[in-house]
Amino acid sequence: MARIQGAALGGGAGLATAADIAIASERARFGFTEVRLGIAPATISPFVLRKIHPGRALALFLTGERFGAREALEYGLVQQVVAEVDLDTAVEATIDALLAGSPVGQATIKWLVDQVRGRDLADARQFTTRAIANLRAGDEGKDGLSAFLEKRKPC
């Protein structure tokens, strides 16, 4: 998870992009500014291209343009933009939501997204069926489904 308050330029923007969830203050600024130093955002480019459309990423990489938090939200770089005074509250709420989730379920979700991204439905089916079968057979899945049916919180 990334919390972006100020300038996230070059590698800082890359770190924000590599995060599963990024929350930015509305005053945050971003930019893939490596080109202005005579280098390229090579290390971070795979993470950027997972979130930002290749055409948009190319333009940002080539120009080194800086952009605001609202644009970062529009591009898919961050998932939420809040007033600076609300940043810690938003981050804490997201952390609480993450902590309420199943660690095995979350790890499987991350794996599943990587596996099905860009595949057609027929191709993705092998990964989706394996994921749900493994989760339902596991301890966390069994307890979670039982808790749902028994109207209680999972252990």
Chimera marker file (.cmm) of the C-alpha trace (Angstrom):
<marker_set name="trace">
<marker id="1" x="0.000" y="0.000" z="0.000" r="1" g="1" b="0" radius="0.5"/>
<marker id="2" x="1.247" y="3.477" z="-0.854" r="1" g="1" b="0" radius="0.5"/>
<marker id="3" x="0.452" y="6.762" z="0.875" r="1" g="1" b="0" radius="0.5"/>
<marker id="4" x="1.399" y="9.690" z="-1.355" r="1" g="1" b="0" radius="0.5"/>
<marker id="5" x="1.431" y="13.137" z="0.184" r="1" g="1" b="0" radius="0.5"/>
<marker id="6" x="3.930" y="15.185" z="-1.802" r="1" g="1" b="0" radius="0.5"/>
<marker id="7" x="5.998" y="14.681" z="-4.914" r="1" g="1" b="0" radius="0.5"/>
<marker id="8" x="6.326" y="11.147" z="-6.289" r="1" g="1" b="0" radius="0.5"/>
<marker id="9" x="8.721" y="11.569" z="-9.196" r="1" g="1" b="0" radius="0.5"/>
<marker id="10" x="10.775" y="8.980" z="-11.061" r="1" g="1" b="0" radius="0.5"/>
<marker id="11" x="11.298" y="6.031" z="-8.754" r="1" g="1" b="0" radius="0.5"/>
<marker id="12" x="8.798" y="7.490" z="-6.284" r="1" g="1" b="0" radius="0.5"/>
<marker id="13" x="6.086" y="7.334" z="-8.930" r="1" g="1" b="0" radius="0.5"/>
<marker id="14" x="7.264" y="3.809" z="-9.690" r="1" g="1" b="0" radius="0.5"/>
<marker id="15" x="6.858" y="2.777" z="-6.053" r="1" g="1" b="0" radius="0.5"/>
<marker id="16" x="3.335" y="4.181" z="-6.041" r="1" g="1" b="0" radius="0.5"/>
<marker id="17" x="2.590" y="2.212" z="-9.198" r="1" g="1" b="0" radius="0.5"/>
<marker id="18" x="4.021" y="-1.007" z="-7.758" r="1" g="1" b="0" radius="0.5"/>
<marker id="19" x="1.692" y="-0.796" z="-4.756" r="1" g="1" b="0" radius="0.5"/>
<marker id="20" x="-1.501" y="-2.834" z="-4.841" r="1" g="1" b="0" radius="0.5"/>
<marker id="21" x="-3.417" y="0.133" z="-3.449" r="1" g="1" b="0" radius="0.5"/>
<marker id="22" x="-2.330" y="3.767" z="-3.547" r="1" g="1" b="0" radius="0.5"/>
<marker id="23" x="-4.033" y="6.676" z="-1.824" r="1" g="1" b="0" radius="0.5"/>
<marker id="24" x="-2.911" y="10.205" z="-2.617" r="1" g="1" b="0" radius="0.5"/>
<marker id="25" x="-3.451" y="13.602" z="-1.135" r="1" g="1" b="0" radius="0.5"/>
<marker id="26" x="-5.082" y="15.929" z="-3.639" r="1" g="1" b="0" radius="0.5"/>
<marker id="27" x="-1.864" y="17.986" z="-3.460" r="1" g="1" b="0" radius="0.5"/>
<marker id="28" x="0.345" y="15.059" z="-4.544" r="1" g="1" b="0" radius="0.5"/>
<marker id="29" x="2.311" y="15.380" z="-7.793" r="1" g="1" b="0" radius="0.5"/>
<marker id="30" x="3.544" y="12.551" z="-9.986" r="1" g="1" b="0" radius="0.5"/>
<marker id="31" x="5.900" y="12.165" z="-12.906" r="1" g="1" b="0" radius="0.5"/>
<marker id="32" x="8.056" y="9.617" z="-14.681" r="1" g="1" b="0" radius="0.5"/>
<marker id="33" x="10.868" y="12.136" z="-15.035" r="1" g="1" b="0" radius="0.5"/>
<marker id="34" x="13.778" y="9.814" z="-15.834" r="1" g="1" b="0" radius="0.5"/>
<marker id="35" x="13.969" y="11.026" z="-19.450" r="1" g="1" b="0" radius="0.5"/>
<marker id="36" x="15.012" y="14.455" z="-18.191" r="1" g="1" b="0" radius="0.5"/>
<marker id="37" x="18.099" y="12.808" z="-16.694" r="1" g="1" b="0" radius="0.5"/>
<marker id="38" x="18.946" y="10.970" z="-19.882" r="1" g="1" b="0" radius="0.5"/>
<marker id="39" x="17.658" y="7.627" z="-18.598" r="1" g="1" b="0" radius="0.5"/>
<marker id="40" x="14.454" y="5.615" z="-18.909" r="1" g="1" b="0" radius="0.5"/>
<marker id="41" x="11.940" y="4.280" z="-16.367" r="1" g="1" b="0" radius="0.5"/>
<marker id="42" x="13.053" y="0.755" z="-17.237" r="1" g="1" b="0" radius="0.5"/>
<marker id="43" x="12.827" y="-0.880" z="-13.806" r="1" g="1" b="0" radius="0.5"/>
<marker id="44" x="9.371" y="0.467" z="-13.040" r="1" g="1" b="0" radius="0.5"/>
<marker id="45" x="7.891" y="0.184" z="-16.544" r="1" g="1" b="0" radius="0.5"/>
<marker id="46" x="6.336" y="-3.288" z="-16.031" r="1" g="1" b="0" radius="0.5"/>
<marker id="47" x="4.470" y="-1.986" z="-12.968" r="1" g="1" b="0" radius="0.5"/>
<marker id="48" x="3.394" y="1.192" z="-14.733" r="1" g="1" b="0" radius="0.5"/>
<marker id="49" x="2.100" y="-0.726" z="-17.741" r="1" g="1" b="0" radius="0.5"/>
<marker id="50" x="-0.048" y="-2.898" z="-15.476" r="1" g="1" b="0" radius="0.5"/>
<marker id="51" x="-1.948" y="0.192" z="-14.360" r="1" g="1" b="0" radius="0.5"/>
<marker id="52" x="-1.656" y="2.843" z="-17.036" r="1" g="1" b="0" radius="0.5"/>
<marker id="53" x="-2.695" y="2.424" z="-20.657" r="1" g="1" b="0" radius="0.5"/>
<marker id="54" x="0.431" y="1.899" z="-22.795" r="1" g="1" b="0" radius="0.5"/>
<marker id="55" x="-0.281" y="4.952" z="-24.954" r="1" g="1" b="0" radius="0.5"/>
<marker id="56" x="-0.631" y="7.211" z="-21.913" r="1" g="1" b="0" radius="0.5"/>
<marker id="57" x="2.433" y="5.671" z="-20.248" r="1" g="1" b="0" radius="0.5"/>
<marker id="58" x="4.507" y="6.190" z="-23.388" r="1" g="1" b="0" radius="0.5"/>
<marker id="59" x="3.579" y="9.866" z="-23.527" r="1" g="1" b="0" radius="0.5"/>
<marker id="60" x="4.349" y="10.323" z="-19.831" r="1" g="1" b="0" radius="0.5"/>
<marker id="61" x="7.674" y="8.477" z="-20.177" r="1" g="1" b="0" radius="0.5"/>
<marker id="62" x="8.754" y="10.427" z="-23.276" r="1" g="1" b="0" radius="0.5"/>
<marker id="63" x="7.899" y="13.873" z="-21.923" r="1" g="1" b="0" radius="0.5"/>
<marker id="64" x="8.629" y="13.486" z="-18.218" r="1" g="1" b="0" radius="0.5"/>
<marker id="65" x="5.431" y="15.481" z="-17.701" r="1" g="1" b="0" radius="0.5"/>
<marker id="66" x="4.365" y="16.038" z="-14.115" r="1" g="1" b="0" radius="0.5"/>
<marker id="67" x="0.719" y="15.513" z="-13.257" r="1" g="1" b="0" radius="0.5"/>
<marker id="68" x="-1.567" y="15.863" z="-10.295" r="1" g="1" b="0" radius="0.5"/>
<marker id="69" x="-3.396" y="13.406" z="-8.094" r="1" g="1" b="0" radius="0.5"/>
<marker id="70" x="-6.666" y="13.708" z="-10.031" r="1" g="1" b="0" radius="0.5"/>
<marker id="71" x="-4.883" y="12.735" z="-13.247" r="1" g="1" b="0" radius="0.5"/>
<marker id="72" x="-3.178" y="9.868" z="-11.409" r="1" g="1" b="0" radius="0.5"/>
<marker id="73" x="-6.624" y="8.646" z="-10.379" r="1" g="1" b="0" radius="0.5"/>
<marker id="74" x="-7.916" y="8.985" z="-13.942" r="1" g="1" b="0" radius="0.5"/>
<marker id="75" x="-4.889" y="7.060" z="-15.272" r="1" g="1" b="0" radius="0.5"/>
<marker id="76" x="-5.346" y="4.250" z="-12.734" r="1" g="1" b="0" radius="0.5"/>
<marker id="77" x="-2.104" y="4.962" z="-10.882" r="1" g="1" b="0" radius="0.5"/>
<marker id="78" x="-3.922" y="5.603" z="-7.589" r="1" g="1" b="0" radius="0.5"/>
<marker id="79" x="-7.233" y="4.272" z="-6.357" r="1" g="1" b="0" radius="0.5"/>
<marker id="80" x="-8.270" y="7.179" z="-4.160" r="1" g="1" b="0" radius="0.5"/>
<marker id="81" x="-7.586" y="10.904" z="-3.840" r="1" g="1" b="0" radius="0.5"/>
<marker id="82" x="-8.481" y="12.700" z="-0.621" r="1" g="1" b="0" radius="0.5"/>
<marker id="83" x="-7.942" y="16.078" z="0.991" r="1" g="1" b="0" radius="0.5"/>
<marker id="84" x="-4.555" y="16.271" z="2.684" r="1" g="1" b="0" radius="0.5"/>
<marker id="85" x="-6.172" y="16.432" z="6.146" r="1" g="1" b="0" radius="0.5"/>
<marker id="86" x="-8.049" y="13.189" z="5.402" r="1" g="1" b="0" radius="0.5"/>
<marker id="87" x="-5.076" y="11.193" z="4.103" r="1" g="1" b="0" radius="0.5"/>
<marker id="88" x="-4.230" y="9.349" z="7.321" r="1" g="1" b="0" radius="0.5"/>
<marker id="89" x="-7.886" y="8.507" z="7.950" r="1" g="1" b="0" radius="0.5"/>
<marker id="90" x="-8.285" y="7.108" z="4.428" r="1" g="1" b="0" radius="0.5"/>
<marker id="91" x="-5.101" y="5.055" z="4.748" r="1" g="1" b="0" radius="0.5"/>
<marker id="92" x="-6.154" y="3.686" z="8.153" r="1" g="1" b="0" radius="0.5"/>
<marker id="93" x="-9.597" y="2.733" z="6.807" r="1" g="1" b="0" radius="0.5"/>
<marker id="94" x="-7.991" y="0.849" z="3.928" r="1" g="1" b="0" radius="0.5"/>
<marker id="95" x="-5.557" y="-0.903" z="6.263" r="1" g="1" b="0" radius="0.5"/>
<marker id="96" x="-8.493" y="-1.941" z="8.475" r="1" g="1" b="0" radius="0.5"/>
<marker id="97" x="-10.313" y="-3.315" z="5.412" r="1" g="1" b="0" radius="0.5"/>
<marker id="98" x="-7.202" y="-5.247" z="4.365" r="1" g="1" b="0" radius="0.5"/>
<marker id="99" x="-6.727" y="-6.659" z="7.856" r="1" g="1" b="0" radius="0.5"/>
<marker id="100" x="-10.347" y="-7.862" z="7.843" r="1" g="1" b="0" radius="0.5"/>
<marker id="101" x="-9.633" y="-10.013" z="4.788" r="1" g="1" b="0" radius="0.5"/>
<marker id="102" x="-8.286" y="-13.528" z="4.634" r="1" g="1" b="0" radius="0.5"/>
<marker id="103" x="-4.509" y="-13.613" z="4.019" r="1" g="1" b="0" radius="0.5"/>
<marker id="104" x="-4.825" y="-16.755" z="1.885" r="1" g="1" b="0" radius="0.5"/>
<marker id="105" x="-7.735" y="-15.238" z="-0.018" r="1" g="1" b="0" radius="0.5"/>
<marker id="106" x="-5.798" y="-12.026" z="-0.628" r="1" g="1" b="0" radius="0.5"/>
<marker id="107" x="-2.697" y="-13.870" z="-1.826" r="1" g="1" b="0" radius="0.5"/>
<marker id="108" x="-4.866" y="-15.925" z="-4.170" r="1" g="1" b="0" radius="0.5"/>
<marker id="109" x="-6.567" y="-12.797" z="-5.480" r="1" g="1" b="0" radius="0.5"/>
<marker id="110" x="-3.181" y="-11.254" z="-6.344" r="1" g="1" b="0" radius="0.5"/>
<marker id="111" x="-2.115" y="-14.468" z="-8.111" r="1" g="1" b="0" radius="0.5"/>
<marker id="112" x="-5.454" y="-14.724" z="-9.909" r="1" g="1" b="0" radius="0.5"/>
<marker id="113" x="-5.363" y="-11.161" z="-11.228" r="1" g="1" b="0" radius="0.5"/>
<marker id="114" x="-1.875" y="-11.788" z="-12.628" r="1" g="1" b="0" radius="0.5"/>
<marker id="115" x="-2.984" y="-15.032" z="-14.257" r="1" g="1" b="0" radius="0.5"/>
<marker id="116" x="-6.228" y="-13.878" z="-15.892" r="1" g="1" b="0" radius="0.5"/>
<marker id="117" x="-5.151" y="-10.381" z="-16.981" r="1" g="1" b="0" radius="0.5"/>
<marker id="118" x="-5.322" y="-10.202" z="-20.764" r="1" g="1" b="0" radius="0.5"/>
<marker id="119" x="-6.711" y="-13.707" z="-21.255" r="1" g="1" b="0" radius="0.5"/>
<marker id="120" x="-10.038" y="-14.504" z="-22.844" r="1" g="1" b="0" radius="0.5"/>
<marker id="121" x="-12.729" y="-16.103" z="-20.686" r="1" g="1" b="0" radius="0.5"/>
<marker id="122" x="-12.087" y="-19.647" z="-21.897" r="1" g="1" b="0" radius="0.5"/>
<marker id="123" x="-8.369" y="-19.320" z="-21.191" r="1" g="1" b="0" radius="0.5"/>
<marker id="124" x="-8.931" y="-17.733" z="-17.776" r="1" g="1" b="0" radius="0.5"/>
<marker id="125" x="-11.340" y="-20.449" z="-16.648" r="1" g="1" b="0" radius="0.5"/>
<marker id="126" x="-8.553" y="-22.889" z="-15.743" r="1" g="1" b="0" radius="0.5"/>
<marker id="127" x="-7.128" y="-20.363" z="-13.259" r="1" g="1" b="0" radius="0.5"/>
<marker id="128" x="-10.455" y="-19.252" z="-11.826" r="1" g="1" b="0" radius="0.5"/>
<marker id="129" x="-11.713" y="-22.771" z="-11.183" r="1" g="1" b="0" radius="0.5"/>
<marker id="130" x="-8.412" y="-23.795" z="-9.574" r="1" g="1" b="0" radius="0.5"/>
<marker id="131" x="-8.428" y="-20.711" z="-7.350" r="1" g="1" b="0" radius="0.5"/>
<marker id="132" x="-11.959" y="-21.164" z="-6.032" r="1" g="1" b="0" radius="0.5"/>
<marker id="133" x="-11.537" y="-24.910" z="-5.533" r="1" g="1" b="0" radius="0.5"/>
<marker id="134" x="-8.335" y="-24.417" z="-3.525" r="1" g="1" b="0" radius="0.5"/>
<marker id="135" x="-9.867" y="-21.646" z="-1.437" r="1" g="1" b="0" radius="0.5"/>
<marker id="136" x="-13.031" y="-23.583" z="-0.642" r="1" g="1" b="0" radius="0.5"/>
<marker id="137" x="-10.976" y="-26.623" z="0.379" r="1" g="1" b="0" radius="0.5"/>
<marker id="138" x="-8.667" y="-24.589" z="2.631" r="1" g="1" b="0" radius="0.5"/>
<marker id="139" x="-9.160" y="-23.873" z="6.329" r="1" g="1" b="0" radius="0.5"/>
<marker id="140" x="-9.862" y="-20.150" z="5.867" r="1" g="1" b="0" radius="0.5"/>
<marker id="141" x="-12.386" y="-20.805" z="3.113" r="1" g="1" b="0" radius="0.5"/>
<marker id="142" x="-14.202" y="-23.502" z="5.055" r="1" g="1" b="0" radius="0.5"/>
<marker id="143" x="-14.406" y="-21.316" z="8.143" r="1" g="1" b="0" radius="0.5"/>
<marker id="144" x="-15.456" y="-18.270" z="6.126" r="1" g="1" b="0" radius="0.5"/>
<marker id="145" x="-18.300" y="-20.092" z="4.366" r="1" g="1" b="0" radius="0.5"/>
<marker id="146" x="-19.456" y="-21.675" z="7.635" r="1" g="1" b="0" radius="0.5"/>
<marker id="147" x="-19.347" y="-18.285" z="9.344" r="1" g="1" b="0" radius="0.5"/>
<marker id="148" x="-21.460" y="-16.792" z="6.575" r="1" g="1" b="0" radius="0.5"/>
<marker id="149" x="-24.094" y="-19.544" z="6.886" r="1" g="1" b="0" radius="0.5"/>
<marker id="150" x="-24.031" y="-19.368" z="10.701" r="1" g="1" b="0" radius="0.5"/>
<marker id="151" x="-24.169" y="-15.549" z="10.650" r="1" g="1" b="0" radius="0.5"/>
<marker id="152" x="-20.975" y="-15.132" z="12.644" r="1" g="1" b="0" radius="0.5"/>
<marker id="153" x="-17.565" y="-13.613" z="12.006" r="1" g="1" b="0" radius="0.5"/>
<marker id="154" x="-14.871" y="-15.935" z="10.608" r="1" g="1" b="0" radius="0.5"/>
<marker id="155" x="-12.122" y="-16.983" z="12.994" r="1" g="1" b="0" radius="0.5"/>
<link id1="1" id2="2" r="1" g="1" b="0" radius="0.2"/>
<link id1="2" id2="3" r="1" g="1" b="0" radius="0.2"/>
<link id1="3" id2="4" r="1" g="1" b="0" radius="0.2"/>
<link id1="4" id2="5" r="1" g="1" b="0" radius="0.2"/>
<link id1="5" id2="6" r="1" g="1" b="0" radius="0.2"/>
<link id1="6" id2="7" r="1" g="1" b="0" radius="0.2"/>
<link id1="7" id2="8" r="1" g="1" b="0" radius="0.2"/>
<link id1="8" id2="9" r="1" g="1" b="0" radius="0.2"/>
<link id1="9" id2="10" r="1" g="1" b="0" radius="0.2"/>
<link id1="10" id2="11" r="1" g="1" b="0" radius="0.2"/>
<link id1="11" id2="12" r="1" g="1" b="0" radius="0.2"/>
<link id1="12" id2="13" r="1" g="1" b="0" radius="0.2"/>
<link id1="13" id2="14" r="1" g="1" b="0" radius="0.2"/>
<link id1="14" id2="15" r="1" g="1" b="0" radius="0.2"/>
<link id1="15" id2="16" r="1" g="1" b="0" radius="0.2"/>
<link id1="16" id2="17" r="1" g="1" b="0" radius="0.2"/>
<link id1="17" id2="18" r="1" g="1" b="0" radius="0.2"/>
<link id1="18" id2="19" r="1" g="1" b="0" radius="0.2"/>
<link id1="19" id2="20" r="1" g="1" b="0" radius="0.2"/>
<link id1="20" id2="21" r="1" g="1" b="0" radius="0.2"/>
<link id1="21" id2="22" r="1" g="1" b="0" radius="0.2"/>
<link id1="22" id2="23" r="1" g="1" b="0" radius="0.2"/>
<link id1="23" id2="24" r="1" g="1" b="0" radius="0.2"/>
<link id1="24" id2="25" r="1" g="1" b="0" radius="0.2"/>
<link id1="25" id2="26" r="1" g="1" b="0" radius="0.2"/>
<link id1="26" id2="27" r="1" g="1" b="0" radius="0.2"/>
<link id1="27" id2="28" r="1" g="1" b="0" radius="0.2"/>
<link id1="28" id2="29" r="1" g="1" b="0" radius="0.2"/>
<link id1="29" id2="30" r="1" g="1" b="0" radius="0.2"/>
<link id1="30" id2="31" r="1" g="1" b="0" radius="0.2"/>
<link id1="31" id2="32" r="1" g="1" b="0" radius="0.2"/>
<link id1="32" id2="33" r="1" g="1" b="0" radius="0.2"/>
<link id1="33" id2="34" r="1" g="1" b="0" radius="0.2"/>
<link id1="34" id2="35" r="1" g="1" b="0" radius="0.2"/>
<link id1="35" id2="36" r="1" g="1" b="0" radius="0.2"/>
<link id1="36" id2="37" r="1" g="1" b="0" radius="0.2"/>
<link id1="37" id2="38" r="1" g="1" b="0" radius="0.2"/>
<link id1="38" id2="39" r="1" g="1" b="0" radius="0.2"/>
<link id1="39" id2="40" r="1" g="1" b="0" radius="0.2"/>
<link id1="40" id2="41" r="1" g="1" b="0" radius="0.2"/>
<link id1="41" id2="42" r="1" g="1" b="0" radius="0.2"/>
<link id1="42" id2="43" r="1" g="1" b="0" radius="0.2"/>
<link id1="43" id2="44" r="1" g="1" b="0" radius="0.2"/>
<link id1="44" id2="45" r="1" g="1" b="0" radius="0.2"/>
<link id1="45" id2="46" r="1" g="1" b="0" radius="0.2"/>
<link id1="46" id2="47" r="1" g="1" b="0" radius="0.2"/>
<link id1="47" id2="48" r="1" g="1" b="0" radius="0.2"/>
<link id1="48" id2="49" r="1" g="1" b="0" radius="0.2"/>
<link id1="49" id2="50" r="1" g="1" b="0" radius="0.2"/>
<link id1="50" id2="51" r="1" g="1" b="0" radius="0.2"/>
<link id1="51" id2="52" r="1" g="1" b="0" radius="0.2"/>
<link id1="52" id2="53" r="1" g="1" b="0" radius="0.2"/>
<link id1="53" id2="54" r="1" g="1" b="0" radius="0.2"/>
<link id1="54" id2="55" r="1" g="1" b="0" radius="0.2"/>
<link id1="55" id2="56" r="1" g="1" b="0" radius="0.2"/>
<link id1="56" id2="57" r="1" g="1" b="0" radius="0.2"/>
<link id1="57" id2="58" r="1" g="1" b="0" radius="0.2"/>
<link id1="58" id2="59" r="1" g="1" b="0" radius="0.2"/>
<link id1="59" id2="60" r="1" g="1" b="0" radius="0.2"/>
<link id1="60" id2="61" r="1" g="1" b="0" radius="0.2"/>
<link id1="61" id2="62" r="1" g="1" b="0" radius="0.2"/>
<link id1="62" id2="63" r="1" g="1" b="0" radius="0.2"/>
<link id1="63" id2="64" r="1" g="1" b="0" radius="0.2"/>
<link id1="64" id2="65" r="1" g="1" b="0" radius="0.2"/>
<link id1="65" id2="66" r="1" g="1" b="0" radius="0.2"/>
<link id1="66" id2="67" r="1" g="1" b="0" radius="0.2"/>
<link id1="67" id2="68" r="1" g="1" b="0" radius="0.2"/>
<link id1="68" id2="69" r="1" g="1" b="0" radius="0.2"/>
<link id1="69" id2="70" r="1" g="1" b="0" radius="0.2"/>
<link id1="70" id2="71" r="1" g="1" b="0" radius="0.2"/>
<link id1="71" id2="72" r="1" g="1" b="0" radius="0.2"/>
<link id1="72" id2="73" r="1" g="1" b="0" radius="0.2"/>
<link id1="73" id2="74" r="1" g="1" b="0" radius="0.2"/>
<link id1="74" id2="75" r="1" g="1" b="0" radius="0.2"/>
<link id1="75" id2="76" r="1" g="1" b="0" radius="0.2"/>
<link id1="76" id2="77" r="1" g="1" b="0" radius="0.2"/>
<link id1="77" id2="78" r="1" g="1" b="0" radius="0.2"/>
<link id1="78" id2="79" r="1" g="1" b="0" radius="0.2"/>
<link id1="79" id2="80" r="1" g="1" b="0" radius="0.2"/>
<link id1="80" id2="81" r="1" g="1" b="0" radius="0.2"/>
<link id1="81" id2="82" r="1" g="1" b="0" radius="0.2"/>
<link id1="82" id2="83" r="1" g="1" b="0" radius="0.2"/>
<link id1="83" id2="84" r="1" g="1" b="0" radius="0.2"/>
<link id1="84" id2="85" r="1" g="1" b="0" radius="0.2"/>
<link id1="85" id2="86" r="1" g="1" b="0" radius="0.2"/>
<link id1="86" id2="87" r="1" g="1" b="0" radius="0.2"/>
<link id1="87" id2="88" r="1" g="1" b="0" radius="0.2"/>
<link id1="88" id2="89" r="1" g="1" b="0" radius="0.2"/>
<link id1="89" id2="90" r="1" g="1" b="0" radius="0.2"/>
<link id1="90" id2="91" r="1" g="1" b="0" radius="0.2"/>
<link id1="91" id2="92" r="1" g="1" b="0" radius="0.2"/>
<link id1="92" id2="93" r="1" g="1" b="0" radius="0.2"/>
<link id1="93" id2="94" r="1" g="1" b="0" radius="0.2"/>
<link id1="94" id2="95" r="1" g="1" b="0" radius="0.2"/>
<link id1="95" id2="96" r="1" g="1" b="0" radius="0.2"/>
<link id1="96" id2="97" r="1" g="1" b="0" radius="0.2"/>
<link id1="97" id2="98" r="1" g="1" b="0" radius="0.2"/>
<link id1="98" id2="99" r="1" g="1" b="0" radius="0.2"/>
<link id1="99" id2="100" r="1" g="1" b="0" radius="0.2"/>
<link id1="100" id2="101" r="1" g="1" b="0" radius="0.2"/>
<link id1="101" id2="102" r="1" g="1" b="0" radius="0.2"/>
<link id1="102" id2="103" r="1" g="1" b="0" radius="0.2"/>
<link id1="103" id2="104" r="1" g="1" b="0" radius="0.2"/>
<link id1="104" id2="105" r="1" g="1" b="0" radius="0.2"/>
<link id1="105" id2="106" r="1" g="1" b="0" radius="0.2"/>
<link id1="106" id2="107" r="1" g="1" b="0" radius="0.2"/>
<link id1="107" id2="108" r="1" g="1" b="0" radius="0.2"/>
<link id1="108" id2="109" r="1" g="1" b="0" radius="0.2"/>
<link id1="109" id2="110" r="1" g="1" b="0" radius="0.2"/>
<link id1="110" id2="111" r="1" g="1" b="0" radius="0.2"/>
<link id1="111" id2="112" r="1" g="1" b="0" radius="0.2"/>
<link id1="112" id2="113" r="1" g="1" b="0" radius="0.2"/>
<link id1="113" id2="114" r="1" g="1" b="0" radius="0.2"/>
<link id1="114" id2="115" r="1" g="1" b="0" radius="0.2"/>
<link id1="115" id2="116" r="1" g="1" b="0" radius="0.2"/>
<link id1="116" id2="117" r="1" g="1" b="0" radius="0.2"/>
<link id1="117" id2="118" r="1" g="1" b="0" radius="0.2"/>
<link id1="118" id2="119" r="1" g="1" b="0" radius="0.2"/>
<link id1="119" id2="120" r="1" g="1" b="0" radius="0.2"/>
<link id1="120" id2="121" r="1" g="1" b="0" radius="0.2"/>
<link id1="121" id2="122" r="1" g="1" b="0" radius="0.2"/>
<link id1="122" id2="123" r="1" g="1" b="0" radius="0.2"/>
<link id1="123" id2="124" r="1" g="1" b="0" radius="0.2"/>
<link id1="124" id2="125" r="1" g="1" b="0" radius="0.2"/>
<link id1="125" id2="126" r="1" g="1" b="0" radius="0.2"/>
<link id1="126" id2="127" r="1" g="1" b="0" radius="0.2"/>
<link id1="127" id2="128" r="1" g="1" b="0" radius="0.2"/>
<link id1="128" id2="129" r="1" g="1" b="0" radius="0.2"/>
<link id1="129" id2="130" r="1" g="1" b="0" radius="0.2"/>
<link id1="130" id2="131" r="1" g="1" b="0" radius="0.2"/>
<link id1="131" id2="132" r="1" g="1" b="0" radius="0.2"/>
<link id1="132" id2="133" r="1" g="1" b="0" radius="0.2"/>
<link id1="133" id2="134" r="1" g="1" b="0" radius="0.2"/>
<link id1="134" id2="135" r="1" g="1" b="0" radius="0.2"/>
<link id1="135" id2="136" r="1" g="1" b="0" radius="0.2"/>
<link id1="136" id2="137" r="1" g="1" b="0" radius="0.2"/>
<link id1="137" id2="138" r="1" g="1" b="0" radius="0.2"/>
<link id1="138" id2="139" r="1" g="1" b="0" radius="0.2"/>
<link id1="139" id2="140" r="1" g="1" b="0" radius="0.2"/>
<link id1="140" id2="141" r="1" g="1" b="0" radius="0.2"/>
<link id1="141" id2="142" r="1" g="1" b="0" radius="0.2"/>
<link id1="142" id2="143" r="1" g="1" b="0" radius="0.2"/>
<link id1="143" id2="144" r="1" g="1" b="0" radius="0.2"/>
<link id1="144" id2="145" r="1" g="1" b="0" radius="0.2"/>
<link id1="145" id2="146" r="1" g="1" b="0" radius="0.2"/>
<link id1="146" id2="147" r="1" g="1" b="0" radius="0.2"/>
<link id1="147" id2="148" r="1" g="1" b="0" radius="0.2"/>
<link id1="148" id2="149" r="1" g="1" b="0" radius="0.2"/>
<link id1="149" id2="150" r="1" g="1" b="0" radius="0.2"/>
<link id1="150" id2="151" r="1" g="1" b="0" radius="0.2"/>
<link id1="151" id2="152" r="1" g="1" b="0" radius="0.2"/>
<link id1="152" id2="153" r="1" g="1" b="0" radius="0.2"/>
<link id1="153" id2="154" r="1" g="1" b="0" radius="0.2"/>
<link id1="154" id2="155" r="1" g="1" b="0" radius="0.2"/>
</marker_set>
